[in-house]
Amino acid sequence: MRKGQTLAMLLVVVLIIAIIAAFLYIGQQTQTTRQRGQQAQTTYGAALQRAKEVECMNNLHQVRQAIQMFVAEQGANPPNLQSVRFPAGIQPSCPIAKVPYTYDPTTGTVKCPQHPRF
């Protein structure tokens, strides 16, 4: 009985490894080709790109909250992003592209040049 359980467990482990390897292989293969001559996008590549966008969106959210705190304390928009105290680990630039955010002091809006949707 013990040998049968060991063999079954071994087969299950091999099956799980095979499934994971298949997902990685399929993720690297081209699934869809975009129009206008752009390179093909894989499922893994799309997920990685989305994760990077979410990281930038989160950083922008933290920057905007810091600006709101500055406005609550000072009563006006900051003249530039360098005058705002950011939480630890937050920078006034895109964490992915390493380009500084664009800031409009008249309206207090911050945008990422690499991710304009946010």
C-alpha positions in Angstrom: 0.0 0.0 0.0 2.8 2.4 0.8 4.6 1.9 -2.5 1.3 2.6 -4.4 0.8 5.9 -2.5 4.4 7.0 -3.3 4.0 6.2 -7.0 0.7 8.1 -7.1 2.2 11.1 -5.3 5.1 11.1 -7.7 2.8 11.0 -10.7 0.8 13.9 -9.3 4.0 16.0 -8.8 5.2 15.2 -12.3 1.8 16.2 -13.7 1.8 19.5 -11.8 5.3 20.3 -13.1 4.2 19.4 -16.7 1.2 21.7 -16.4 3.3 24.6 -15.1 5.9 24.0 -17.9 3.1 24.0 -20.5 1.7 27.3 -19.1 5.2 28.9 -19.3 5.7 27.5 -22.8 2.4 28.7 -24.0 2.9 32.1 -22.4 6.1 32.6 -24.3 4.5 31.7 -27.6 2.9 34.3 -29.8 -0.9 34.4 -29.2 -2.1 37.4 -31.0 -0.4 39.7 -33.5 -1.3 43.3 -33.2 -2.2 45.4 -36.2 0.0 48.2 -37.5 3.1 46.1 -37.5 3.6 46.0 -33.8 5.2 42.9 -32.2 3.1 40.0 -31.0 1.9 40.2 -27.4 2.0 37.0 -25.3 -0.2 36.4 -22.3 2.8 36.5 -20.0 4.0 39.7 -21.6 0.6 41.3 -21.3 0.3 40.4 -17.6 3.8 41.7 -17.0 3.0 45.0 -18.7 -0.2 45.3 -16.7 1.7 44.7 -13.5 4.1 47.6 -14.4 1.2 49.9 -15.1 -0.4 49.1 -11.8 2.9 49.9 -10.0 3.0 53.3 -11.7 -0.7 53.9 -11.0 -0.1 53.1 -7.3 2.9 55.4 -7.2 0.8 58.2 -8.8 -1.9 57.7 -6.2 0.6 58.1 -3.4 2.0 61.3 -5.0 -1.5 62.7 -5.4 -2.3 61.9 -1.7 0.9 63.7 -0.7 -0.1 66.7 -2.7 -3.6 66.7 -1.0 -1.8 66.6 2.4 0.3 69.6 1.3 -2.8 71.5 0.3 -4.5 70.7 3.6 -1.4 72.0 5.5 -0.4 75.0 3.4 -3.8 76.0 1.9 -2.4 76.1 -1.7 -1.0 73.7 -4.3 2.8 73.1 -4.1 4.9 75.1 -6.5 6.6 71.9 -7.6 6.9 68.3 -6.7 10.2 68.8 -4.9 8.5 70.8 -2.2 6.2 67.9 -1.3 7.2 65.4 1.4 6.5 62.0 0.0 6.1 58.8 2.1 9.2 56.5 2.2 9.9 54.8 -1.1 7.7 57.1 -3.2 9.4 59.2 -5.8 7.8 61.8 -8.1 8.7 59.8 -11.1 7.5 56.7 -13.0 9.0 53.6 -11.2 9.1 51.7 -14.5 10.3 54.3 -17.1 12.2 56.4 -14.6 10.9 59.6 -16.1 9.6 62.4 -13.9 5.9 63.0 -13.6 4.5 66.1 -15.2 2.9 68.5 -12.6 0.7 71.4 -13.2 0.8 73.7 -10.1 -2.2 75.8 -11.2 -4.5 72.7 -11.0 -2.5 70.4 -8.8 -2.7 67.6 -11.3 0.1 65.0 -11.8 0.4 62.7 -14.8 2.8 60.1 -16.0 4.2 60.7 -19.5 4.6 57.0 -20.1 1.2 56.0 -18.8 -1.2 58.8 -19.8 -4.3 56.9 -18.9 -3.6 57.4 -15.2 
